[in-house]
Structures are given as C-alpha cells and as structure tokens.
Amino acid sequence: MRRALIFIRPVAVMALGSLIPLGAAALAQQAEKGDEATQQGFQAIVLDELKNLDWINKSEVAALREGVIEKIEYRQGDHVKKGDAIAYLHHEIAELTVAKNKLQAASVAPLQKAGAQKEVALSVVARNKRLNERLPGHVSDEEVAKAEGELKVAVASLLEATENQSIAKAELALAERTLEEHTIRAPFDGIIVKLKKDLGESIRANDALATLADPARLCIDPYVPLEYAFRVKVGQVVEIQPRITTPHPTPLPIERKKFRGKVTFVHPEVQTIGETGVRVHAEFDNPNFELRPGMMVRITIFVAPDVADRGAVSSNR
C-alpha cells in the first residue's frame, strides 16, 4: 500500500455546507446557537489514495435443510424485502407431518377419559368412606385399598394425558418449524445479485441458493496515517467523489457529484501495511443506487480543529 497524501486544510463553514444544501441549513442553525466548532470552522483530511466502495449487507442466502427446489419466486436483478420467500423446497411430507401433529395436539379424548376415570374413582372412595363411617367394617379393607389404588391410577392417567398433549403441542411446533425451513427467505432488503441453483436441483443444508446484497447502503474502509488518525471520530462527516479510472475525454456526470456519509467506526488497532495507519469505517446512504460497490472514490473527512485535544482530555478522565 503506497503512502497516502494527506492535506489538512481549513474549510469555511459556508464552503462545507454548500456541497449539500441541507448541510448548509444545519450548519447555519448550529452557528446561530453559538456552536464553538462551527464558529471556528472545520478542517478536512483529504486522502489522496482512492478506495473502493463496498457492500454493507451482502449474504450468501443458504438453505436450512436438504431438499429439491420446487419453486423460485425471484430471479437475478429482482428486489426483495426482508422475510420474502426467495424459493421453496418440496415439502409435501413436512405438510403431512404438521397436519398429523395438529390432530394430536388438538385431541381432548384422552384427557376426558382420564378425567372421567378419576371422577368414578373419587366417588367410589367417598362412598366407601361414608359406608364405613355409618357401619364400621361394612366395606372390607381390601376393597378400600383397591378403590384408593384405582383413584391413584386415575390421577396418574390424567397427568399422563396432560403431559402427552403438551408433548404433542411441542411436536407440532417442531413440525411447523421443519415446514418453514423448506422456505428460503431473504434476511434483509436487497437485490438478487446471483442465483446459484435452479428448479429441480437438489440442495444441501447450508448450501447457498443465491447471493443477496443491499445497494441502498455502502461503505468504505480507508486507512488514515497515524499522525492524523487522532483527529478522526465517530459521527464526523465523510465526503466521497467517484473517480472512473478508465480514460475518457470529459468527466462522467457521476464524477461531478459528491456524496456524504458518516464515520461509524475507528479501529483501535494501528495497522502496519506499507505505512502506519488506522482503519476508518464510514457508511453512506445510496437510495438512488447512483454509487456502485467497487467504484473508486476520493475521500475527505471533515474534522473539528480542536477535536483531538478535547478527545484526549475526556479519555483521561
């Protein structure tokens, strides 16, 4: 990695804000409130080395279980929403298993039978007790013990029926989950970049069906030389301007545009790759899809002139 050329240059408040009208309005409001950093102006760290834009969200959407692809709802280039079904595996057996477990989970006959047996046993035990209270010895000890034993069996049968119904409900939930895993869904909003399987093909668990990526949010990860890295903080504005490396007589329209994002992460570790620097992660909204991953961009990071000093003081407290 060659040495990046860094320029620290003062940038007037209006000059910074004029790049995006909304930014100008926000900075003007800050100035009215007496914001110290705004009144003092900003400085810009301009990285001379171009960097490539990259995806934030990109995933190899995989099957959760083995099967044969029955239906594909989307094709390459289609937009999908989070949770949309991209494809289905053959799932007839899974559907039948769900239907069977629904019947078992909804069955109340075993509970009713056990409840009736318990009521009969209770009545026999109560009758024996009343008879022996009126006429001691009317019901033999053997018959009393037998009736009490049948009551215990009835109570256990009721408990068993209750537990079996709970197990049936758990098996139903498991069967429904198994059926759901025959559907391959999008984990986030994005575009199908590539389909790797087609109808009728078999797929194993964890095999990728499609590549999904979200072009609405992109990022860059430039390295800032250590002597300037202490000025860079999370939340600072980052501006990028596309540069098309292929020679052409006049700049393309996209090269005349500038886009703004924010620093979301400053790596705590110093990297030594051809130079001593700190990796900075910045993210950008791309609602109109004008920016493309892989595109080379020039990077400017706007920093307050005193941010390093204030950061050093607060970190020592």
Backbone hydrogen bonds, N-H to C=O, Kabsch-Sander energy under -0.5 kcal/mol:
donor,donor_aa,acceptor,acceptor_aa,energy
6,I,4,A,-0.5
7,F,46,V,-0.8
9,R,7,F,-0.7
9,R,44,A,-1.3
11,V,42,F,-3.1
16,L,12,A,-2.4
17,G,13,V,-2.5
18,S,14,M,-2.1
19,L,16,L,-1.1
20,I,17,G,-1.2
23,G,20,I,-0.9
24,A,17,G,-0.9
24,A,20,I,-1.7
25,A,21,P,-2.1
26,A,22,L,-2.1
27,L,23,G,-2.6
28,A,24,A,-2.3
29,Q,25,A,-2.1
30,Q,26,A,-2.0
31,A,27,L,-2.3
32,E,28,A,-2.1
33,K,29,Q,-1.5
34,G,31,A,-1.2
35,D,30,Q,-2.4
39,Q,35,D,-2.3
40,Q,36,E,-1.9
41,G,37,A,-0.8
41,G,38,T,-0.6
42,F,11,V,-1.7
43,Q,303,V,-3.3
44,A,9,R,-1.9
45,I,301,I,-3.2
46,V,7,F,-1.5
46,V,44,A,-0.7
47,L,45,I,-0.7
47,L,299,I,-2.4
48,D,5,L,-2.1
48,D,46,V,-0.6
51,K,297,V,-2.0
53,L,295,M,-2.2
54,D,219,C,-2.7
56,I,217,R,-1.1
58,K,56,I,-0.6
59,S,212,L,-3.2
61,V,59,S,-1.0
61,V,210,A,-2.2
63,A,207,D,-2.2
64,L,181,E,-0.6
67,G,203,I,-2.4
69,I,201,E,-2.6
70,E,88,Y,-2.7
71,K,88,Y,-1.7
73,E,86,I,-2.5
74,Y,86,I,-1.0
77,G,192,I,-3.5
78,D,75,R,-2.2
80,V,190,G,-2.8
83,G,186,A,-3.0
84,D,81,K,-2.3
86,I,84,D,-0.7
86,I,184,I,-2.9
87,A,184,I,-1.4
88,Y,71,K,-2.9
89,L,182,H,-3.1
90,H,68,V,-2.4
95,E,91,H,-2.2
96,L,92,E,-2.3
97,T,93,I,-2.3
98,V,94,A,-1.9
99,A,95,E,-2.3
100,K,96,L,-2.5
101,N,97,T,-2.3
102,K,98,V,-2.0
103,L,99,A,-1.7
104,Q,100,K,-1.9
105,A,101,N,-2.5
106,A,102,K,-1.9
107,S,103,L,-0.9
112,Q,108,V,-2.5
113,K,109,A,-2.8
114,A,110,P,-2.4
115,G,111,L,-2.4
116,A,112,Q,-2.4
117,Q,113,K,-2.3
118,K,114,A,-1.9
119,E,115,G,-2.1
120,V,116,A,-2.4
121,A,117,Q,-2.4
122,L,118,K,-2.4
123,S,119,E,-2.2
124,V,120,V,-2.2
125,V,121,A,-2.3
126,A,122,L,-2.5
127,R,123,S,-2.6
128,N,124,V,-2.5
129,K,125,V,-1.9
130,R,126,A,-2.2
131,L,127,R,-2.5
132,N,128,N,-2.2
133,E,129,K,-1.7
134,R,130,R,-1.9
135,L,131,L,-3.1
138,H,135,L,-2.3
140,S,138,H,-0.5
144,V,140,S,-2.2
145,A,141,D,-2.6
146,K,142,E,-2.2
147,A,143,E,-2.4
148,E,144,V,-2.4
149,G,145,A,-2.2
150,E,146,K,-2.3
151,L,147,A,-1.9
152,K,148,E,-2.0
153,V,149,G,-2.2
154,A,150,E,-2.3
155,V,151,L,-2.5
156,A,152,K,-2.4
157,S,153,V,-2.4
158,L,154,A,-2.1
159,L,155,V,-2.2
160,E,156,A,-2.7
161,A,157,S,-2.4
162,T,158,L,-2.2
163,E,159,L,-2.5
164,N,160,E,-2.6
165,Q,161,A,-1.8
166,S,162,T,-1.9
167,I,163,E,-2.5
168,A,164,N,-2.3
169,K,165,Q,-2.1
170,A,166,S,-2.0
171,E,167,I,-2.6
172,L,168,A,-1.9
173,A,169,K,-2.1
174,L,170,A,-2.1
175,A,171,E,-2.5
176,E,172,L,-2.7
177,R,173,A,-2.1
178,T,174,L,-2.3
179,L,175,A,-2.3
180,E,176,E,-2.4
181,E,177,R,-1.9
182,H,179,L,-1.6
183,T,180,E,-2.1
184,I,87,A,-2.8
185,R,183,T,-0.7
186,A,84,D,-2.3
190,G,80,V,-2.2
191,I,213,A,-3.5
192,I,78,D,-2.5
193,V,191,I,-1.0
193,V,211,T,-2.5
194,K,211,T,-1.3
196,K,209,L,-3.3
197,K,209,L,-0.9
200,G,69,I,-2.6
201,E,198,D,-1.9
203,I,67,G,-2.9
206,N,63,A,-3.2
207,D,204,R,-2.2
209,L,61,V,-3.3
210,A,61,V,-1.3
211,T,194,K,-2.9
212,L,59,S,-3.1
212,L,210,A,-0.6
213,A,191,I,-2.0
214,D,57,N,-2.4
217,R,214,D,-0.8
218,L,284,F,-2.2
219,C,54,D,-2.5
220,I,282,A,-1.9
224,V,278,V,-2.8
226,L,276,T,-1.9
228,Y,225,P,-2.0
229,A,225,P,-1.4
230,F,226,L,-0.7
231,R,228,Y,-1.7
232,V,229,A,-1.3
235,G,263,V,-2.9
236,Q,233,K,-1.7
238,V,261,G,-2.3
239,E,300,T,-3.3
240,I,259,F,-2.6
241,Q,298,R,-1.7
243,R,296,M,-3.0
245,T,243,R,-0.6
255,E,252,L,-1.2
256,R,252,L,-0.6
256,R,253,P,-1.2
257,K,254,I,-1.1
259,F,240,I,-2.5
261,G,238,V,-2.8
262,K,283,E,-1.8
263,V,236,Q,-2.3
264,T,281,H,-2.7
265,F,281,H,-1.6
267,H,265,F,-0.5
267,H,279,R,-2.6
271,Q,269,E,-0.5
271,Q,277,G,-3.0
273,I,271,Q,-0.6
273,I,275,E,-1.9
277,G,271,Q,-2.7
277,G,275,E,-0.7
278,V,224,V,-2.4
279,R,269,E,-0.5
280,V,222,P,-2.9
281,H,265,F,-3.2
282,A,220,I,-2.2
282,A,280,V,-0.5
283,E,262,K,-2.2
284,F,218,L,-2.8
285,D,260,R,-0.5
286,N,216,A,-3.4
289,F,286,N,-1.5
294,G,53,L,-2.9
295,M,292,R,-2.1
297,V,51,K,-2.5
298,R,241,Q,-2.5
299,I,47,L,-0.8
300,T,239,E,-2.7
301,I,45,I,-2.7
302,F,237,V,-2.6
302,F,300,T,-0.5
303,V,43,Q,-3.5
303,V,301,I,-0.5
307,V,304,A,-1.5
310,R,306,D,-2.4
311,G,307,V,-2.4
312,A,308,A,-2.2
313,V,309,D,-2.0
314,S,310,R,-2.3
315,S,311,G,-1.9
316,N,312,A,-0.8
316,N,313,V,-0.8
317,R,314,S,-1.0
